[in-house]
Amino acid sequence: MKNSERSFARRIDLTSLQLFVAVCELGSIGRAAEREYIAASAVSKRLSDLEAAVDTALLYRHSRGVTLTPAGESLLHHARNVLYGLERMQGELSEYADGVRGHVRVHATISAIVQFLPEDLGAFSKEHPQIKIDLQEHLSADVLQAVQEGTADIGICNMGQASSNGLQIRPYRTDNLVLVVPQEHPLATRESIAFEEVLEWDIVGLHGGSSISLAMRGAAARSGHPLHQRIQVTSLDAMCRMIDNGLGVGLIPDRAFELMHGVGNLKSVPLTDAWAQRSLSLVARDFDALPVTSRLLVEHLGKGWEQTPKASA
């Protein structure tokens, strides 16, 4: 931390941030003072000190209350993040008092969460009940960013054509994308199919930033045919329900489709394209520098690579 940053951090008082957020939420210094059980004059003094610390006005004061300046809007966003982080820290530290030995923050894609992580994390938790796992679902690009920024200890995603940007990568699992169609669809009788043939049909897909959507767009561009992705959803079960009701066809990881086999009267057809064979990876800034608890989880998850068929190059 630079000297200027350290000096700024020392000038910002957490109690003042709490009071600032309260004033913003209630639109009144008086009402905020009542809620926080503090004199209105003390709240006003702290707000003035806060404005002096950041060297800019944060509030427009008028007879009916207060409104935020542009700088105040920015500070409110950051103040909420800081206070939320403190709440999380307090929650985690209180768990240590109850016997918890560590937390591991994991960000993963929906493909990893649906297909593999329930069993893998369940088995790990049974072996290490005093290690708590915080799991969040994100797109692959967001998983990589979270690990890069340190908001996640471990990431699990499909790298695809993404750059590692200095992150370390280890293999986790493989999957294969299959075409999912209604049982009565003309393509349901096919034993396998190339994605180029699928482009003749309307496609139901995940949101545009997902690794599957990016792969489909890349394949469509290479083939010179347009991608008719009419419907975008955020979950695989929603995709299956859309397909079951005749709104298109879609690509889903094979194991995910097997696990959701009861969702609609659907059929899967293997894709012949090489890009449909995918590798899911474990990602960290430095595996060896991870806390012991995180390294234990990485070691456990790494065993999955030994239990699954490998994707071809």
LUMTORZA-414725 format. One record per residue (C-alpha): residue number from 1; x, y, z; residue in one letter. Coordinates in Angstrom, 2 decimals. Each point is the difference from the previous one (the first is absolute). Layout:
// LUMTORZA-414725
<pt num="NUM" c1="X" c2="Y" c3="Z" residuo="A"/>
...
***
This chain:
// LUMTORZA-414725
<pt num="1" c1="0.00" c2="0.00" c3="0.00" residuo="M"/>
<pt num="2" c1="1.32" c2="3.42" c3="-1.00" residuo="K"/>
<pt num="3" c1="0.48" c2="2.67" c3="2.67" residuo="N"/>
<pt num="4" c1="-2.83" c2="2.08" c3="-1.49" residuo="S"/>
<pt num="5" c1="-2.35" c2="-2.99" c3="0.08" residuo="E"/>
<pt num="6" c1="0.98" c2="-0.83" c3="3.58" residuo="R"/>
<pt num="7" c1="-0.61" c2="3.60" c3="1.06" residuo="S"/>
<pt num="8" c1="-3.43" c2="0.00" c3="-1.65" residuo="F"/>
<pt num="9" c1="-0.96" c2="-3.29" c3="1.70" residuo="A"/>
<pt num="10" c1="0.91" c2="1.48" c3="3.39" residuo="R"/>
<pt num="11" c1="-2.20" c2="3.06" c3="-0.61" residuo="R"/>
<pt num="12" c1="-3.10" c2="-2.10" c3="-0.74" residuo="I"/>
<pt num="13" c1="-1.94" c2="-0.94" c3="3.12" residuo="D"/>
<pt num="14" c1="-2.19" c2="-3.13" c3="-0.18" residuo="L"/>
<pt num="15" c1="-2.62" c2="1.45" c3="2.33" residuo="T"/>
<pt num="16" c1="-0.25" c2="3.04" c3="-2.25" residuo="S"/>
<pt num="17" c1="-0.48" c2="-2.29" c3="-3.00" residuo="L"/>
<pt num="18" c1="-2.83" c2="-1.80" c3="1.83" residuo="Q"/>
<pt num="19" c1="-1.67" c2="3.29" c3="0.82" residuo="L"/>
<pt num="20" c1="0.48" c2="1.26" c3="-3.57" residuo="F"/>
<pt num="21" c1="-1.75" c2="-3.12" c3="-1.37" residuo="V"/>
<pt num="22" c1="-2.82" c2="0.43" c3="2.52" residuo="A"/>
<pt num="23" c1="-0.49" c2="3.65" c3="-1.01" residuo="V"/>
<pt num="24" c1="-0.04" c2="-1.01" c3="-3.69" residuo="C"/>
<pt num="25" c1="-2.54" c2="-2.75" c3="0.59" residuo="E"/>
<pt num="26" c1="-2.34" c2="2.17" c3="2.06" residuo="L"/>
<pt num="27" c1="0.58" c2="3.30" c3="-1.79" residuo="G"/>
<pt num="28" c1="0.23" c2="1.88" c3="3.28" residuo="S"/>
<pt num="29" c1="2.67" c2="0.65" c3="2.60" residuo="I"/>
<pt num="30" c1="-2.64" c2="0.13" c3="2.73" residuo="G"/>
<pt num="31" c1="-1.59" c2="-3.36" c3="-0.89" residuo="R"/>
<pt num="32" c1="3.43" c2="-1.61" c3="-0.32" residuo="A"/>
<pt num="33" c1="0.95" c2="1.34" c3="3.44" residuo="A"/>
<pt num="34" c1="-3.16" c2="-1.52" c3="1.49" residuo="E"/>
<pt num="35" c1="0.64" c2="-3.38" c3="-1.61" residuo="R"/>
<pt num="36" c1="3.63" c2="-0.08" c3="1.08" residuo="E"/>
<pt num="37" c1="-0.68" c2="1.37" c3="3.52" residuo="Y"/>
<pt num="38" c1="2.31" c2="2.98" c3="-0.34" residuo="I"/>
<pt num="39" c1="-0.53" c2="3.74" c3="0.16" residuo="A"/>
<pt num="40" c1="-0.76" c2="1.69" c3="-3.32" residuo="A"/>
<pt num="41" c1="2.77" c2="2.54" c3="0.65" residuo="S"/>
<pt num="42" c1="2.50" c2="-2.85" c3="0.38" residuo="A"/>
<pt num="43" c1="-1.14" c2="-1.53" c3="-3.30" residuo="V"/>
<pt num="44" c1="0.33" c2="3.36" c3="-1.74" residuo="S"/>
<pt num="45" c1="3.50" c2="0.48" c3="1.43" residuo="K"/>
<pt num="46" c1="1.11" c2="-3.46" c3="-1.19" residuo="R"/>
<pt num="47" c1="-1.36" c2="0.66" c3="-3.49" residuo="L"/>
<pt num="48" c1="1.87" c2="3.30" c3="-0.16" residuo="S"/>
<pt num="49" c1="3.19" c2="-1.77" c3="1.10" residuo="D"/>
<pt num="50" c1="-0.57" c2="-2.64" c3="-2.66" residuo="L"/>
<pt num="51" c1="-0.39" c2="2.65" c3="-2.69" residuo="E"/>
<pt num="52" c1="3.20" c2="1.62" c3="1.23" residuo="A"/>
<pt num="53" c1="1.81" c2="-3.34" c3="-0.18" residuo="A"/>
<pt num="54" c1="-0.98" c2="-0.58" c3="-3.64" residuo="V"/>
<pt num="55" c1="0.33" c2="3.73" c3="-0.80" residuo="D"/>
<pt num="56" c1="-3.36" c2="0.25" c3="-1.78" residuo="T"/>
<pt num="57" c1="-3.70" c2="0.49" c3="0.76" residuo="A"/>
<pt num="58" c1="-1.93" c2="-3.24" c3="0.43" residuo="L"/>
<pt num="59" c1="-3.49" c2="1.30" c3="0.77" residuo="L"/>
<pt num="60" c1="-2.32" c2="2.77" c3="-1.13" residuo="Y"/>
<pt num="61" c1="-1.65" c2="1.30" c3="3.18" residuo="R"/>
<pt num="62" c1="-3.43" c2="1.58" c3="-0.25" residuo="H"/>
<pt num="63" c1="-3.02" c2="0.59" c3="2.21" residuo="S"/>
<pt num="64" c1="-1.64" c2="-3.35" c3="-0.78" residuo="R"/>
<pt num="65" c1="3.11" c2="-2.09" c3="0.58" residuo="G"/>
<pt num="66" c1="3.05" c2="-0.92" c3="-2.04" residuo="V"/>
<pt num="67" c1="0.76" c2="-1.36" c3="-3.46" residuo="T"/>
<pt num="68" c1="3.22" c2="-1.43" c3="-1.36" residuo="L"/>
<pt num="69" c1="2.55" c2="1.81" c3="-2.12" residuo="T"/>
<pt num="70" c1="1.70" c2="-2.04" c3="-2.76" residuo="P"/>
<pt num="71" c1="2.93" c2="-0.53" c3="2.38" residuo="A"/>
<pt num="72" c1="-2.47" c2="-1.10" c3="2.67" residuo="G"/>
<pt num="73" c1="-1.51" c2="-2.58" c3="-2.36" residuo="E"/>
<pt num="74" c1="3.47" c2="-1.44" c3="-0.57" residuo="S"/>
<pt num="75" c1="0.84" c2="-0.06" c3="3.71" residuo="L"/>
<pt num="76" c1="-3.33" c2="-1.67" c3="0.84" residuo="L"/>
<pt num="77" c1="0.81" c2="-2.86" c3="-2.38" residuo="H"/>
<pt num="78" c1="3.47" c2="-0.50" c3="1.51" residuo="H"/>
<pt num="79" c1="-1.18" c2="0.49" c3="3.58" residuo="A"/>
<pt num="80" c1="-2.59" c2="-2.75" c3="-0.38" residuo="R"/>
<pt num="81" c1="2.65" c2="-2.34" c3="-1.38" residuo="N"/>
<pt num="82" c1="2.32" c2="0.78" c3="2.92" residuo="V"/>
<pt num="83" c1="-2.71" c2="-0.54" c3="2.61" residuo="L"/>
<pt num="84" c1="-1.18" c2="-3.20" c3="-1.69" residuo="Y"/>
<pt num="85" c1="3.58" c2="-1.26" c3="0.03" residuo="G"/>
<pt num="86" c1="0.22" c2="0.74" c3="3.72" residuo="L"/>
<pt num="87" c1="-3.21" c2="-1.94" c3="0.62" residuo="E"/>
<pt num="88" c1="1.40" c2="-2.98" c3="-1.90" residuo="R"/>
<pt num="89" c1="3.25" c2="0.24" c3="1.94" residuo="M"/>
<pt num="90" c1="-1.88" c2="0.06" c3="3.28" residuo="Q"/>
<pt num="91" c1="-2.04" c2="-3.02" c3="-1.06" residuo="G"/>
<pt num="92" c1="3.05" c2="-1.98" c3="-1.00" residuo="E"/>
<pt num="93" c1="1.94" c2="0.88" c3="3.16" residuo="L"/>
<pt num="94" c1="-2.95" c2="-0.97" c3="2.19" residuo="S"/>
<pt num="95" c1="0.03" c2="-3.42" c3="-1.66" residuo="E"/>
<pt num="96" c1="3.66" c2="-0.40" c3="0.94" residuo="Y"/>
<pt num="97" c1="-1.07" c2="0.46" c3="3.62" residuo="A"/>
<pt num="98" c1="-2.42" c2="-2.88" c3="-0.52" residuo="D"/>
<pt num="99" c1="2.78" c2="-2.32" c3="-1.18" residuo="G"/>
<pt num="100" c1="0.23" c2="0.76" c3="-3.73" residuo="V"/>
<pt num="101" c1="3.59" c2="-0.32" c3="-1.21" residuo="R"/>
<pt num="102" c1="-0.24" c2="1.88" c3="-3.26" residuo="G"/>
<pt num="103" c1="-2.02" c2="1.34" c3="-2.90" residuo="H"/>
<pt num="104" c1="0.52" c2="-0.65" c3="-3.70" residuo="V"/>
<pt num="105" c1="-1.56" c2="2.36" c3="-2.53" residuo="R"/>
<pt num="106" c1="-0.86" c2="-1.76" c3="-3.26" residuo="V"/>
<pt num="107" c1="-1.45" c2="1.53" c3="-3.18" residuo="H"/>
<pt num="108" c1="-1.13" c2="-2.48" c3="-2.65" residuo="A"/>
<pt num="109" c1="-2.02" c2="-0.23" c3="-3.20" residuo="T"/>
<pt num="110" c1="-3.46" c2="-1.51" c3="-0.17" residuo="I"/>
<pt num="111" c1="1.39" c2="-3.03" c3="-1.90" residuo="S"/>
<pt num="112" c1="2.35" c2="-0.86" c3="2.86" residuo="A"/>
<pt num="113" c1="-2.63" c2="0.68" c3="2.65" residuo="I"/>
<pt num="114" c1="-2.70" c2="-2.12" c3="-1.61" residuo="V"/>
<pt num="115" c1="2.16" c2="-2.92" c3="-1.13" residuo="Q"/>
<pt num="116" c1="2.72" c2="-0.55" c3="2.57" residuo="F"/>
<pt num="117" c1="0.20" c2="2.31" c3="3.00" residuo="L"/>
<pt num="118" c1="-2.94" c2="-1.31" c3="2.07" residuo="P"/>
<pt num="119" c1="1.66" c2="-3.41" c3="0.38" residuo="E"/>
<pt num="120" c1="3.56" c2="1.34" c3="0.22" residuo="D"/>
<pt num="121" c1="-0.75" c2="2.70" c3="2.57" residuo="L"/>
<pt num="122" c1="-2.32" c2="-2.30" c3="1.94" residuo="G"/>
<pt num="123" c1="2.74" c2="-2.61" c3="0.34" residuo="A"/>
<pt num="124" c1="2.55" c2="2.66" c3="0.99" residuo="F"/>
<pt num="125" c1="-2.32" c2="1.43" c3="2.66" residuo="S"/>
<pt num="126" c1="-0.44" c2="-3.43" c3="1.52" residuo="K"/>
<pt num="127" c1="3.78" c2="-0.45" c3="0.23" residuo="E"/>
<pt num="128" c1="0.58" c2="3.57" c3="1.22" residuo="H"/>
<pt num="129" c1="-3.16" c2="1.18" c3="1.83" residuo="P"/>
<pt num="130" c1="1.84" c2="2.94" c3="1.59" residuo="Q"/>
<pt num="131" c1="0.91" c2="1.57" c3="-3.35" residuo="I"/>
<pt num="132" c1="-2.75" c2="2.20" c3="-1.40" residuo="K"/>
<pt num="133" c1="-0.38" c2="0.47" c3="-3.75" residuo="I"/>
<pt num="134" c1="-1.51" c2="3.16" c3="-1.50" residuo="D"/>
<pt num="135" c1="-1.12" c2="-0.85" c3="-3.55" residuo="L"/>
<pt num="136" c1="-1.28" c2="2.48" c3="-2.60" residuo="Q"/>
<pt num="137" c1="-1.11" c2="-0.63" c3="-3.58" residuo="E"/>
<pt num="138" c1="1.51" c2="2.24" c3="-2.68" residuo="H"/>
<pt num="139" c1="0.86" c2="0.05" c3="-3.69" residuo="L"/>
<pt num="140" c1="3.47" c2="-1.25" c3="-0.91" residuo="S"/>
<pt num="141" c1="1.34" c2="3.51" c3="-0.66" residuo="A"/>
<pt num="142" c1="-1.31" c2="1.20" c3="3.35" residuo="D"/>
<pt num="143" c1="1.51" c2="-3.02" c3="1.77" residuo="V"/>
<pt num="144" c1="3.43" c2="0.87" c3="-1.40" residuo="L"/>
<pt num="145" c1="-0.42" c2="3.65" c3="0.99" residuo="Q"/>
<pt num="146" c1="-1.01" c2="-0.93" c3="3.55" residuo="A"/>
<pt num="147" c1="3.09" c2="-2.16" c3="0.44" residuo="V"/>
<pt num="148" c1="2.21" c2="2.69" c3="-1.53" residuo="Q"/>
<pt num="149" c1="-1.41" c2="2.63" c3="2.38" residuo="E"/>
<pt num="150" c1="0.16" c2="-2.27" c3="3.04" residuo="G"/>
<pt num="151" c1="-3.75" c2="-0.15" c3="0.71" residuo="T"/>
<pt num="152" c1="0.14" c2="-3.76" c3="-0.63" residuo="A"/>
<pt num="153" c1="2.71" c2="-2.39" c3="1.21" residuo="D"/>
<pt num="154" c1="-0.79" c2="-2.65" c3="-2.63" residuo="I"/>
<pt num="155" c1="-1.78" c2="0.21" c3="-3.33" residuo="G"/>
<pt num="156" c1="-1.53" c2="-2.80" c3="-2.04" residuo="I"/>
<pt num="157" c1="-0.82" c2="0.78" c3="-3.61" residuo="C"/>
<pt num="158" c1="0.38" c2="-0.84" c3="-3.65" residuo="N"/>
<pt num="159" c1="3.01" c2="1.92" c3="-1.24" residuo="M"/>
<pt num="160" c1="-0.89" c2="-0.28" c3="-3.69" residuo="G"/>
<pt num="161" c1="1.95" c2="2.69" c3="-1.84" residuo="Q"/>
<pt num="162" c1="0.29" c2="2.19" c3="3.11" residuo="A"/>
<pt num="163" c1="3.41" c2="1.23" c3="1.10" residuo="S"/>
<pt num="164" c1="1.23" c2="-1.15" c3="3.39" residuo="S"/>
<pt num="165" c1="1.59" c2="3.44" c3="0.66" residuo="N"/>
<pt num="166" c1="2.65" c2="-1.56" c3="2.21" residuo="G"/>
<pt num="167" c1="-2.39" c2="-2.21" c3="1.96" residuo="L"/>
<pt num="168" c1="0.95" c2="-3.61" c3="0.68" residuo="Q"/>
<pt num="169" c1="-2.18" c2="-2.75" c3="-1.46" residuo="I"/>
<pt num="170" c1="-0.50" c2="-3.64" c3="0.90" residuo="R"/>
<pt num="171" c1="-2.37" c2="-2.54" c3="-1.60" residuo="P"/>
<pt num="172" c1="-3.27" c2="-0.78" c3="1.77" residuo="Y"/>
<pt num="173" c1="-2.52" c2="-1.88" c3="-2.17" residuo="R"/>
<pt num="174" c1="-1.11" c2="-0.47" c3="-3.60" residuo="T"/>
<pt num="175" c1="-3.41" c2="0.11" c3="-1.58" residuo="D"/>
<pt num="176" c1="-1.53" c2="-0.25" c3="-3.47" residuo="N"/>
<pt num="177" c1="-2.64" c2="2.26" c3="-1.45" residuo="L"/>
<pt num="178" c1="-3.05" c2="-1.73" c3="-1.46" residuo="V"/>
<pt num="179" c1="-2.87" c2="1.30" c3="-2.08" residuo="L"/>
<pt num="180" c1="-3.30" c2="-0.15" c3="1.90" residuo="V"/>
<pt num="181" c1="-3.23" c2="-0.25" c3="-2.01" residuo="V"/>
<pt num="182" c1="-3.60" c2="-1.07" c3="0.63" residuo="P"/>
<pt num="183" c1="-0.61" c2="-3.72" c3="-0.53" residuo="Q"/>
<pt num="184" c1="-2.13" c2="0.68" c3="-3.10" residuo="E"/>
<pt num="185" c1="2.53" c2="2.41" c3="-1.57" residuo="H"/>
<pt num="186" c1="1.41" c2="-1.00" c3="-3.44" residuo="P"/>
<pt num="187" c1="3.54" c2="-0.05" c3="1.46" residuo="L"/>
<pt num="188" c1="-0.95" c2="-2.35" c3="2.86" residuo="A"/>
<pt num="189" c1="0.69" c2="-3.08" c3="-2.13" residuo="T"/>
<pt num="190" c1="3.61" c2="0.99" c3="-0.73" residuo="R"/>
<pt num="191" c1="2.79" c2="-1.95" c3="1.70" residuo="E"/>
<pt num="192" c1="2.29" c2="3.05" c3="-0.18" residuo="S"/>
<pt num="193" c1="0.06" c2="3.38" c3="-1.70" residuo="I"/>
<pt num="194" c1="2.34" c2="2.82" c3="-1.01" residuo="A"/>
<pt num="195" c1="-0.86" c2="3.39" c3="1.45" residuo="F"/>
<pt num="196" c1="-0.13" c2="1.56" c3="-3.47" residuo="E"/>
<pt num="197" c1="-3.17" c2="-2.01" c3="-0.67" residuo="E"/>
<pt num="198" c1="-1.54" c2="1.29" c3="3.23" residuo="V"/>
<pt num="199" c1="0.27" c2="3.57" c3="-1.26" residuo="L"/>
<pt num="200" c1="-3.06" c2="-0.58" c3="-2.18" residuo="E"/>
<pt num="201" c1="-2.13" c2="0.03" c3="3.17" residuo="W"/>
<pt num="202" c1="-0.91" c2="2.57" c3="2.62" residuo="D"/>
<pt num="203" c1="2.21" c2="-0.41" c3="3.06" residuo="I"/>
<pt num="204" c1="-0.77" c2="0.41" c3="3.68" residuo="V"/>
<pt num="205" c1="3.16" c2="0.95" c3="1.86" residuo="G"/>
<pt num="206" c1="1.50" c2="1.31" c3="3.20" residuo="L"/>
<pt num="207" c1="0.82" c2="3.72" c3="0.34" residuo="H"/>
<pt num="208" c1="2.37" c2="1.43" c3="-2.56" residuo="G"/>
<pt num="209" c1="3.10" c2="-0.01" c3="2.20" residuo="G"/>
<pt num="210" c1="-0.15" c2="-3.73" c3="0.84" residuo="S"/>
<pt num="211" c1="2.75" c2="-2.25" c3="-1.37" residuo="S"/>
<pt num="212" c1="-2.58" c2="-2.05" c3="-1.94" residuo="I"/>
<pt num="213" c1="-1.47" c2="3.10" c3="-1.69" residuo="S"/>
<pt num="214" c1="3.48" c2="1.28" c3="-0.85" residuo="L"/>
<pt num="215" c1="0.94" c2="-3.39" c3="-1.48" residuo="A"/>
<pt num="216" c1="-3.19" c2="-0.10" c3="-2.08" residuo="M"/>
<pt num="217" c1="0.57" c2="3.52" c3="-1.34" residuo="R"/>
<pt num="218" c1="3.57" c2="-0.88" c3="-0.91" residuo="G"/>
<pt num="219" c1="-1.05" c2="-3.17" c3="-1.80" residuo="A"/>
<pt num="220" c1="-2.77" c2="1.82" c3="-1.86" residuo="A"/>
<pt num="221" c1="2.42" c2="2.70" c3="-1.12" residuo="A"/>
<pt num="222" c1="2.47" c2="-2.59" c3="-1.27" residuo="R"/>
<pt num="223" c1="-2.73" c2="-1.77" c3="-1.96" residuo="S"/>
<pt num="224" c1="-1.26" c2="3.22" c3="-1.56" residuo="G"/>
<pt num="225" c1="-3.56" c2="-0.64" c3="1.18" residuo="H"/>
<pt num="226" c1="-2.02" c2="2.20" c3="2.38" residuo="P"/>
<pt num="227" c1="-0.82" c2="-1.12" c3="3.54" residuo="L"/>
<pt num="228" c1="-3.74" c2="0.26" c3="0.66" residuo="H"/>
<pt num="229" c1="0.10" c2="0.21" c3="3.81" residuo="Q"/>
<pt num="230" c1="-3.49" c2="1.29" c3="0.64" residuo="R"/>
<pt num="231" c1="-0.26" c2="-0.77" c3="3.70" residuo="I"/>
<pt num="232" c1="2.61" c2="0.47" c3="2.73" residuo="Q"/>
<pt num="233" c1="-0.49" c2="-1.31" c3="3.54" residuo="V"/>
<pt num="234" c1="2.19" c2="-0.22" c3="3.11" residuo="T"/>
<pt num="235" c1="-0.45" c2="-3.65" c3="0.99" residuo="S"/>
<pt num="236" c1="0.24" c2="-3.39" c3="-1.66" residuo="L"/>
<pt num="237" c1="-3.36" c2="-1.20" c3="1.28" residuo="D"/>
<pt num="238" c1="-1.70" c2="3.10" c3="-1.45" residuo="A"/>
<pt num="239" c1="1.72" c2="-0.74" c3="-3.31" residuo="M"/>
<pt num="240" c1="-1.34" c2="-3.57" c3="0.03" residuo="C"/>
<pt num="241" c1="-3.53" c2="1.19" c3="0.71" residuo="R"/>
<pt num="242" c1="0.16" c2="2.46" c3="-2.89" residuo="M"/>
<pt num="243" c1="1.24" c2="-2.73" c3="-2.34" residuo="I"/>
<pt num="244" c1="-2.67" c2="-2.42" c3="1.23" residuo="D"/>
<pt num="245" c1="-2.66" c2="2.54" c3="-0.94" residuo="N"/>
<pt num="246" c1="1.21" c2="0.29" c3="-3.58" residuo="G"/>
<pt num="247" c1="1.81" c2="3.33" c3="0.24" residuo="L"/>
<pt num="248" c1="3.26" c2="-1.27" c3="-1.51" residuo="G"/>
<pt num="249" c1="2.89" c2="-2.38" c3="0.55" residuo="V"/>
<pt num="250" c1="3.05" c2="0.48" c3="2.22" residuo="G"/>
<pt num="251" c1="3.43" c2="-1.16" c3="1.12" residuo="L"/>
<pt num="252" c1="0.49" c2="-1.36" c3="3.50" residuo="I"/>
<pt num="253" c1="2.86" c2="-1.91" c3="1.71" residuo="P"/>
<pt num="254" c1="-0.71" c2="-3.72" c3="-0.16" residuo="D"/>
<pt num="255" c1="0.08" c2="-0.73" c3="3.73" residuo="R"/>
<pt num="256" c1="-2.19" c2="3.01" c3="0.73" residuo="A"/>
<pt num="257" c1="-2.60" c2="-1.35" c3="-2.43" residuo="F"/>
<pt num="258" c1="0.14" c2="-3.42" c3="1.66" residuo="E"/>
<pt num="259" c1="-0.57" c2="1.57" c3="3.42" residuo="L"/>
<pt num="260" c1="-3.00" c2="1.97" c3="-1.32" residuo="M"/>
<pt num="261" c1="-1.48" c2="-2.90" c3="-1.94" residuo="H"/>
<pt num="262" c1="-3.41" c2="0.51" c3="1.59" residuo="G"/>
<pt num="263" c1="-0.34" c2="3.54" c3="-1.40" residuo="V"/>
<pt num="264" c1="-2.17" c2="-0.51" c3="-3.07" residuo="G"/>
<pt num="265" c1="-0.20" c2="-2.68" c3="-2.67" residuo="N"/>
<pt num="266" c1="3.40" c2="0.67" c3="-1.55" residuo="L"/>
<pt num="267" c1="2.73" c2="-1.81" c3="-1.93" residuo="K"/>
<pt num="268" c1="3.73" c2="0.73" c3="-0.12" residuo="S"/>
<pt num="269" c1="2.13" c2="-0.36" c3="-3.13" residuo="V"/>
<pt num="270" c1="3.83" c2="0.03" c3="0.30" residuo="P"/>
<pt num="271" c1="1.86" c2="2.73" c3="-1.90" residuo="L"/>
<pt num="272" c1="2.85" c2="-1.05" c3="-2.29" residuo="T"/>
<pt num="273" c1="1.83" c2="3.34" c3="0.26" residuo="D"/>
<pt num="274" c1="3.33" c2="-0.09" c3="1.83" residuo="A"/>
<pt num="275" c1="-0.86" c2="3.17" c3="1.97" residuo="W"/>
<pt num="276" c1="-2.96" c2="-1.83" c3="1.56" residuo="A"/>
<pt num="277" c1="2.49" c2="-1.99" c3="2.11" residuo="Q"/>
<pt num="278" c1="0.87" c2="2.37" c3="2.81" residuo="R"/>
<pt num="279" c1="2.34" c2="0.12" c3="2.97" residuo="S"/>
<pt num="280" c1="-0.98" c2="1.68" c3="3.27" residuo="L"/>
<pt num="281" c1="2.95" c2="1.46" c3="1.89" residuo="S"/>
<pt num="282" c1="0.93" c2="0.97" c3="3.53" residuo="L"/>
<pt num="283" c1="1.43" c2="3.52" c3="0.09" residuo="V"/>
<pt num="284" c1="1.97" c2="1.85" c3="2.68" residuo="A"/>
<pt num="285" c1="2.48" c2="2.86" c3="0.17" residuo="R"/>
<pt num="286" c1="2.58" c2="-2.32" c3="1.58" residuo="D"/>
<pt num="287" c1="-1.03" c2="-3.49" c3="1.12" residuo="F"/>
<pt num="288" c1="3.04" c2="-0.40" c3="2.26" residuo="D"/>
<pt num="289" c1="-0.70" c2="3.31" c3="1.75" residuo="A"/>
<pt num="290" c1="-3.62" c2="-0.86" c3="0.83" residuo="L"/>
<pt num="291" c1="-0.95" c2="-0.49" c3="3.67" residuo="P"/>
<pt num="292" c1="0.14" c2="-3.58" c3="1.24" residuo="V"/>
<pt num="293" c1="-3.80" c2="-0.31" c3="-0.09" residuo="T"/>
<pt num="294" c1="-0.13" c2="1.07" c3="-3.66" residuo="S"/>
<pt num="295" c1="2.83" c2="-2.35" c3="-0.93" residuo="R"/>
<pt num="296" c1="-1.91" c2="-2.88" c3="1.60" residuo="L"/>
<pt num="297" c1="-3.00" c2="0.79" c3="-2.19" residuo="L"/>
<pt num="298" c1="2.15" c2="0.31" c3="-3.14" residuo="V"/>
<pt num="299" c1="1.55" c2="-3.40" c3="0.74" residuo="E"/>
<pt num="300" c1="-3.46" c2="-1.53" c3="0.49" residuo="H"/>
<pt num="301" c1="-1.42" c2="1.54" c3="-3.19" residuo="L"/>
<pt num="302" c1="3.07" c2="-1.06" c3="-1.97" residuo="G"/>
<pt num="303" c1="-0.89" c2="-3.63" c3="0.58" residuo="K"/>
<pt num="304" c1="-2.96" c2="0.46" c3="-2.31" residuo="G"/>
<pt num="305" c1="2.34" c2="0.32" c3="-2.98" residuo="W"/>
<pt num="306" c1="1.17" c2="-3.56" c3="0.62" residuo="E"/>
<pt num="307" c1="-3.58" c2="-1.30" c3="-0.01" residuo="Q"/>
<pt num="308" c1="-1.28" c2="1.40" c3="-3.30" residuo="T"/>
<pt num="309" c1="0.81" c2="-0.64" c3="-3.69" residuo="P"/>
<pt num="310" c1="2.32" c2="2.63" c3="-1.44" residuo="K"/>
<pt num="311" c1="-1.12" c2="2.38" c3="-2.72" residuo="A"/>
<pt num="312" c1="1.92" c2="-0.44" c3="-3.23" residuo="S"/>
<pt num="313" c1="2.35" c2="2.70" c3="-1.11" residuo="A"/>
***
